[in-house]
Amino acid sequence: MSVGPPRRESPGFSTIVFVVLLSLVLGAALGNTYLPRYFPRIGGAPSLPLTPPAPPATPGPLQGPPLTVPRAVESEESAVIKAVEKVRPAVVNITTQARVQTFFGVFPQEGAGSGVVVRSDGLILTNFHVIQGAQDITVTLLTGKKLPGRVVGADRFTDLAVIKVESDRALPVAELGTSSSLKVGQMAIAIGNPFGLGSSVTVGVISALNRSIQISPDFVVDNLIQTDAAINPGNSGGALVDSAGRLIGINTAIVRDAQGIGFAIPVDIAVSIMNQLIQTGRVVRPALGIILGGEIDPLIQRSYGLPTDHGVIVQDVPPGSPAATAGMTPNDIIVGIDGQSIRGINDLRRALFERRPGDRVQVQVIRGGRRITLTVVLTELRQ
């Protein structure tokens, strides 16, 4: 047997497969990692830049898409602007001066409020408390022109007054609306002279209707409009208008130490009172012709052993008065009028203000533990 170098064998099938797979892996790595750095891709995305990228630009204000205002908001703003432009020329500033007697002498006292021109010849509707006690009244128009004013008539029970100015030209007039159809939630715009800042405008809604507020211990104003349109000192007597610029109320009061609670006299009541003030200078109201005492409540009933826990005590009955003619006597307790329960003085006042002088009313009184009905012919209230 001859001896020579070992014979070389040809590679097997498994070896060939291994080599092919290794070539594919290495080719993919080179193609995706190293080659793109030196050769641009063909038909693909551009290769990485050979120069460093430029530094980022300095940040500027954010630019968002163009703002779009909802149609409802645009329409509401437009309504407010049109309403204000329509009525503001008819809203005036009122400044007053009174002379107050003190221990050191007589000193002037100034006040400020607002008013609404209701007739082009110079009739202006405002609040009673704006002109109360004033010796001098000055009305300032939107144009800045100042005119002296005088009181035509005033009514403290509704806190309304009418004043008159003389002008050489017709004054702009507020369009009168109606308060009988007002709805809670509808827009309300207040215009006035708060803190001397003339022609100020605030916007809100009607928060409630037929509100009553206590002005003093024995005096309540009824049937008021409540609004959250901001009303401040100096707004008194100014205009409360709807979205069409029509007068719906005369601003009159606020709840101090509260936010968004203001009140206005409904225009229907204001016009009725205004017409009476213009025609006669006063408002005619009915009365029983008696002097009232205190109110009865459960505590007073228990303390004095009274036969009722509600009502109004009659303190005195002047001779010749309608109540005296009907047989009413001191210490009677009024508990009803025409079947309507009377729990206190405010109930009695409301019941009477719905009538007129000359009307006959059935007054229910408690006397000595017995309930008696008296027929009283109402007389005119002396204010």
Helices and strands as residue ranges (DSSP letters): H 13-29, I 30-34, H 35-38, H 71-87, G 88-90, E 91-102, E 105-119, E 123-126, H 128-131, E 136-140, E 146-155, E 160-165, E 187-192, G 194-196, E 200-216, E 219-227, E 239-241, E 247-254, E 262-266, H 267-280, E 286-287, E 291-296, H 298-304, E 311-316, H 322-326, E 333-337, E 340-341, H 345-353, E 360-367, E 370-377, E 379-380
